[in-house]
Amino acid sequence: MRKVLASVFVLCLLLAGGLALFGQEKKAADKLTFTAKNGNVTFDHAAHAKREKNDCKVCHDKLWPQSKTAPLNWKAGMHKPAETAHTSCGACHFAGGAAFETKGNCTKCHVKSAA
């Protein structure tokens, strides 16, 4: 009887540990870097998340996929179309938007390497 109770106890511990691991949220990268000809863009995910009070649904999956493997569909020359359509970064970064507009603010995002 003791062996059965001990086995049940161990099984419960393993199950509880597995559920705890399964229920943990995956931590997003603090910063993401996008390669660009006019200077790489480092997206400070942690700062943007903090600004939105960690409400991931503001951007995910409406504007960006919430996946390490999904393509971001970011391409050159997309600033104006994104701002007009309020997609990707242009959802907030446009004239009169929640964040600074891209026009005239290139160096706020694009940083050339010191190579």
FENPE-V222553 format. One record per residue. N is the residue number from 1. SS is DSSP state (H for helix, E for strand, C for the rest). Layout:
N|SS, N|SS
This chain:
1|C, 2|H, 3|H, 4|H, 5|H, 6|H, 7|H, 8|H, 9|H, 10|H, 11|H, 12|H, 13|H, 14|H, 15|H, 16|H, 17|H, 18|H, 19|H, 20|H, 21|H, 22|H, 23|H, 24|C, 25|C, 26|C, 27|C, 28|C, 29|C, 30|C, 31|E, 32|E, 33|E, 34|E, 35|C, 36|C, 37|C, 38|C, 39|C, 40|E, 41|E, 42|E, 43|E, 44|E, 45|H, 46|H, 47|H, 48|H, 49|H, 50|H, 51|H, 52|C, 53|C, 54|C, 55|C, 56|H, 57|H, 58|H, 59|C, 60|E, 61|C, 62|C, 63|C, 64|E, 65|C, 66|C, 67|C, 68|C, 69|C, 70|C, 71|C, 72|C, 73|C, 74|C, 75|C, 76|C, 77|C, 78|C, 79|H, 80|H, 81|H, 82|H, 83|H, 84|H, 85|H, 86|C, 87|C, 88|H, 89|H, 90|H, 91|H, 92|C, 93|E, 94|C, 95|C, 96|C, 97|C, 98|C, 99|E, 100|C, 101|C, 102|C, 103|C, 104|C, 105|C, 106|H, 107|H, 108|H, 109|H, 110|E, 111|E, 112|C, 113|C, 114|C, 115|C
